[in-house]
Amino acid sequence: MAMKRTVLAGLAAATLLLAGCTADADDDIAVAERWDFHSRPELAPPKVDIDSGAFPDDNGDLETFLAPKGQTQTDDTSWVGGLILDSAGDPVWIRDDSEALWDLRVQEYQGKPVLTWWEGLAETPHTAGEVVILDDSYQEIARVGMGGELPKDTSDLHETTITADDTMFLISYVKTQTDLSSVGGAEDGWAWEGIVQEVDIASGDPLFEWRSLDAVPIDETETELKEGEGTKDEPFDYIHLNSVSEDDDGRALLVSARNTHAVYQLDRKSADLNWVLGGKASDFEMGESAQFAWQHDAQRRSDGTLTLFDNHAAPRLGDTRGLRLDVDEKKKRAEVVTEYPAPDDRSSGSQGNFQELPGGNVVLGWGSEPYISEFSKDGKLLADLTFTGGSNYRAYRFDWHAQPTAPPTATKSQPQSDITRVHMSWNGATEVASWRVLSGDDEEHLVENTEVERTGFETAADITPNGSTIIVEALDADGKSLGSTRAEPQNR
């Protein structure tokens, strides 16, 4: 493929992945680089190198959203946090966090674009956390969790979708005593029961609730009960719900369950189970190559097809792929419309997503495998990008416009006796096109020294100052000032 692959480098010990090949543990491990920002030395994410021509421009200049979680087989200290990247691979927004973010993306709440992610204790299926909602100035405006009898902070990391009604779909797992004899366990055993809720974001009230054991028996699982599982201390993860989305013009919900290899359609009013697609209890005849396994992110599309990320791995049963299905509810048959295959022998054992862009292109995040791919709607591979530093639950591309409430940051140093070097950045600001540098004896007597084009997260300019006070201004494409700050001495 005539393009440069993306390299999202982890820390120095991370294994470098290029052209779909993984270095063996005994091989020389490539030393990966971190960003080193003079104006924000506390932010040191892994460097990203994206060919500006790698992603198609059909949908405009979209940003890439990632939340690397680190912890590869050869590196347990990789960088963890959230990243918004521009088309050149430079950071636009960095959240350096000791805890992993899950499902970082742009959504709409109360008619306005927002940034959302899940955070909390991520030891699936025993997860405990909440969904964070930020406005376009990166101010937190809400935290969303489970409602009703369930503690708010017991929402699971797998789903964070906001609906047009300003509600959110959430998943939780609850320890439940149940008969496990059908899978070789005890009659008084324990399982993780999957719970789906639709919660009103403003009030926190649950508007819908579905419990898996009411409709999906234990023996429909496709995973084995391991030795020591099925107790109260270690319940059996028989179903493992991992996505919820709207179906049938909002009258139903689609729920994906990894460990039953099935997608369930639920009536949104009664919470009754309408049908099962895939798995042992499928109501549909599965056409050639239509059967999926260990899947994620089932969604109905505007053309009526159903899409999902088909892991088909852990254990590996086939090739991981994106999958578009025609699901005929009258004839009860599912047929493959389009496959979006990995460009190499890539197998994703967990996580992953299928995003459909407004123009029809498809973005696949490969979950446990550090790749992002873009395809045409008919399945032609357009870009395949790779990064190191562990897994990434879901990867997206969005149009995002934001301006932080916090001001820009700038430092000054003196590399030569007659030169002052100014470094400028504004974490999260998307509209900065250039920087103006002014100096003088004080802020009342400033003279412009230079205006320089923004060159990534951090921009540098060398000046001969007109006094000890240096001010930098961030300008938009029309030359309008967006914000300013004083350059402080660099502490290095």
N, C-alpha and C positions, 0 to 999 in steps of 0.2 A: 504494500500500500504506500503510495507516494505521499507521505506526510511524516511529520515528526511526532513521536508519541509524547504524551504528557508525562512528566516525572514529578510526582509529589514526594519529595524525599523525606524520610523520617529522620531519626537521629543517626549518629555515626555507626551504630551497630545494626541498623536496619538492613535487611536484604534488598538489594536493588533489583527491581523487576523491569525488564525492558523486552519489547517485542514478544511478550507472552512467555518469557522464559524465567524460571526461578532459579537463583543461584543455590547450589548445594551448600549445606552447612559447613562442609570442609573446604569450600572454595574461598578465595579471597573475597571478603565482603566489601562492597563499595562504600566509601565514606560519603555519606550524604551531608548536605549543607543546610544550615538554618539561616534565616534572614537575620541581619544584624542592623537594627535601626538606631541611628544616633538620637533621633527625637523621641523614640519610644523603646529604650533598651530592654524594658521588661517584657516586651512582646517579641518572641523569637520562634515563630512557626517554621515548619519545614519549607524550604524553597520549592517553588512551583515553576515549571517551565512548560508553557503551552504555546505551541505554534499558533499564531493569530489566525492562520488560515485553516486550522484543523477543524473547528466547528463550522458548519455551514451558516451563512448569514441570512438564510431565508426568514428567520424570525426576529431579525434585528440584533442588536448588540446585547445579548443576554449574559447575565452573570451566572457563574457556577456555584452551587451551594453544597458544601461538604462538611461532615463532622467526623474526622478521623478519630478512631478510638485506640490506636496504638496496639501494643501487646501482640507482636508477631511471634512466631516460634523462636526466632533468634534474638528477639529484643523485647524485653518487658518494660521498657521505659520510654517508648515512643511518645511523641507529642500528642496531646489530647485536647480537643477543643472544637471551635466552630470557625469555618472559613467561608467568606464570600470572595470569589476571585473574578477579576475582569477578564476580558478576552485575551489579554497577553499573559495571563497566569499570575499577575501581581495581586497581592491581597488588597481588597477594598475594606473589608471588616475582619477583625481578628478577635476572637474571644478565647483567650488562653485560660484553660480551666483544668483543674486537677480531676474533675469529674467529667465523664463523657456526656456529650449532648447527643440526642437521638432525634432523627427526623427534622433536621433544620430546613425550613422552607418558608416561602412567601404564601400567605393566604389572605382572605378578605374577611374583615369583621366590622360590623356596623357601617358597611359601605366603603371602608378604607383599607388599603393594603397594610398588612401587619407581618411581622416576623415571628415565627413560632418554633418551639422545640420542646421535647420532653427532657426532664432532668430528675434524677433521683438515684435510688439504689438499683442498679441494673444487674441483678443476678437471676436472669430469667429461668423458670417462670415466676420465681418469687421476687417480683419487682415491686417497688414502692416509690411513687413519685407523683409529679404534677406536670401539666403542660403550661409553659410560660408564653405569654403573648406580649410583644413589644410593638409600639407604634413606629412610625417612620422617623422618629427622632431617637429611637432606641430606649425609650422610656417604658418601663413595665406598666401595663394597663390591666392585666388580669393574670390570675393563676387558676387553672381549671383542673378539677379532679373528680373522683367518683362521687355519687350522691346517694341519697336515701340511707339505708342501713350500713352502707360501706363507708369506711373512713375516706376522707377526701384524698389523702396521700397514698392510696393503694392503686392508683391507676397504673396500667402497664405501659411499657415503652413503645409498644407496637403501633398504636393508632392515635392520631392527633387531629383528625380532619374536622374543619369548621364547615358547617352547612350554610346555605343562603338564608336560613332562618336564625342565624347567630346561635346555633347549638353546636355541640361537639360530640363526635363519636369517640367513645373510650372503651377500653378493654381492661378487665381485671381477672386475676386468678384467685380463687378461694379454696382453702383446704376443706374437702368434703368427704365424710365417711360414706363409703359405698361398696357394693359387692364387686370384688375383683376376681372372683373364681373363674369367670369366662376367659381370663387371660393368664390363668395360673397363679393368681394371688389369693389373698384371704377373703372370706365372705364379709368380714368386718374391716376391710382395707380402707385406704385413703387415696383420693385422687385430687389433682388440681382441676376444679371445675372452672370452665371459661365463662365469663360474664360479659355481656355487651350492654352498654348503656348509651343513650343519647341524653346529654345533659345541657340544660339551658345555661349558657355561659354567665349571664348576668346574675342569675339567682342561685345557680348551683343545683337546681332541682332536676332530678332525673325524669325525662319524659317518656322513656322507653327502657325496658330491661328484658333481657333474654338470658336464660341459664342453660348451659349445654347439656347437663345431665337430664333435663326434662325432655330432650328430643333426640340426643345422640348417645346411644348406649356405649358402654366401655368396649364391647367386643368389635366395634367398628374402627378401632385404632389400627394403625399400620406400624406402630412402634412396639418394641418388645418390653415387657416388664423385666427390668434388670434385678439382679440379686440385691436385696436391701431396699428396693423401692416398694411403694405401696403402704408405707407406714405413715403415722401422723408427722413424724420428723422428716420423712422424705416421701411425699405423696407422688403418685404416678401421674406424669404429664401426658395424659392420653389423647388430648385434642390440640392444644397449643394454637389458640386463635391468634391471627396476626394481621388482619385487616378488616375494616368495615367501610362500606360505601353505599351510596344510594342506588336504587334500581327501580325499574318500572315507573319512571317519571315521579319518583319520590314516594311511591306507595309501598315500596319494599326495600329491604336492605340486603346486600351481599356480604357474607362473612366468609373469610378464608380461614381454613384450619389446616395447619401444616401436618400434624401428626395423624390425620385421617385422610390426607390427600384429597380433600373435598372442599367444595364451595357450597354454602347454604344460602338459599333465598328465604328471608323471613318477612312475614307480613308486618308492616310498620305499625299498624294499629293493634292487632291482637297478639303479636309476637309469635304467631304460629309458624311452624316450618312448612313452607310451600313446596320446596323441592331440594334435592341434593344432586350436585354435579360432581362426578368423580368419586373415587374411593370404593369401599365395599358395598355401600348402599345406594349407589348412583341410580337416579330415576331416568338417566339418559344412556342410550347406547353411545359408546364413545367410538368415533370414527378412527381411521388409520392415523396413528401418531397423535391422537387427541388427548390421550391419557397423560396426566401430569402427576408430579409427586413432590412432596415437601415444599409446596409452592408458597408464594407471597403475593400480596397486592392485587387482589381480584377486583376489577372494575368494569362497569358497563360503559361503553363509549357511545357517542352521538350517532354513529352509523349502525347501532344495534349489536355490534360484536362485543364479546367479553374478552378482556385482556388480563394477563397475569404474568408474573415472573416465575417461571417453572424451574426451580432449583434442580430437581431430579437427582439430588445428592444427599449424602449423609444418612445411610449409605448410598453410594452412587448407583443409580438405576438407569442412567442415560446421560445425555448431554444437557447442561444448563442452557436455557434459552428464554427469550421473550416469546409469548404465545398469544395469538389472536384467534378466537374461536367463534364460529357461528353456532349459537345455541338455539335450536328450534324447539320451542316449548310445546308446540302442538304434536310434532312427530316424535318428540322426546329423543332427539339425536344431536350430538355435538360433533362438528367437523372443523378441522384446521383451516383457517383462512390464510394466515401468514405466520411463518416462524421467523424469529430474529436470533439466529444462532451465534454462538461465540466464534470469533475469528480464529481461535486456536483450541487446543484441548483443555479448555477451562471448565472447572467444575466448582460451583459455589455451594458450599455446604450449609450456609445459613444466610438469612437476610436478603436484601435485594428489592428492586422496584422497577416499575414500568410506568414512565411518564409520557403522555402524549402532548406534544407541543401544539400551539394554536394552528400552525401551518400543516400539521399532520405528521411531522417527523416524530420519531420515537426515541426517547432517552432511556437507556437501561443502566441502573446502578447495580453492580455485580455483588453487592453485599460483602461476604467474607473474603472475596477476591478483590484486590485493589484496582478495579477498572471502572471506567465510565465509557459507554458507547452511544453513538447516535446513528440511527438508521432512517432511511426514507420509510414512508408508510408501507411500501410494498416489500420491505425487508432488505434493501440494499445498504450495506455498511458504509457509512459516510465518515465516521471518525471513531477511533478506538484509543483511549487515553489510559495511562496507568500511573499509579502512585504507590508509594511505600508507606509503612507506618501502621499496618494493621488494617482492620475492616472499617467499613462505613455503611451504616444501616440502609439509608436511602440517599441517592444522589439526584440533584435536580438542576434545571436551568430555568431562570426566571428573569423578568424585567423588574429591577428594584431601584427605587429612587428614595434616598434618605439623606437627612442632615442631622447630625447629633446635636443635642443641647450643649454638650461639653464643647469648649472652644478647640481650635487647632493646637498643635504642639510644635514648638520650634526651639532649636538649640544653636549656639554659636561657638565656634572655635577659631583658633588662629594658626593655620598650617604654616604661614609665613609672616614675617614681621609686618608687611604692608597689606596682607590679605586676611579678611574674615570670611570664614565659610559658615553658611547658614543651612541647616537641615530642617525641612518642614514636612509635617504629615497631619492628617485628620482622620482618625480611625472611624470608618463607617460612612464618611461623606462620599456620595456618589457623583455629585455634580461639579466637582472641582476640575477646571480645565487648565488653570495656570495659577501661579503665585506671584504676588507683587511684594517686593522687599523695599522698605523705607527705613531711613536712619536719620538721627539728629541728636542734639544735646538733650532733648526731652520730647515728650509726646506732642507738645504744642509746636515744635519746630522740626518737622520731619520733611525729608526730601527723598523722592523716589530714586532708588539706586538701579533697580532692574525689575523686569517682569519675565518669568521663565515658565515654560510649559511644564505641566505636571508630568512626571516621568515615573509613575508607579506609586506605591504606597508612600514612599518618602522621596522628596525632591531636594536637591542641593543647589546652592548658588554661591558663587564667590563674589564678594564686593569689597570695595574700599569705603568703609562707613564714614558718615559725616558727623558722627558723635557716638556716644556710648550706648544710646538707646536704639534698638533695632526692632521694628515691627514688621510682621508678615501678614499679608491679606490673602485669603483664598478667593479666587474669582471664578465665576461660571463662564460658559462659552460666550456670553454677551458682555463680559467684562464687569459684571455686577459683583460687588463684594458680598461674600457669603458669611464671612467671619474673619476675625483677626486675633493675633496674640503677640506677646512680647517674646523675643528670642532670649533664652536664658543660657548662661554659660554651661557648656557641656561638661558633665562630671565623668571624665574618663582618665 
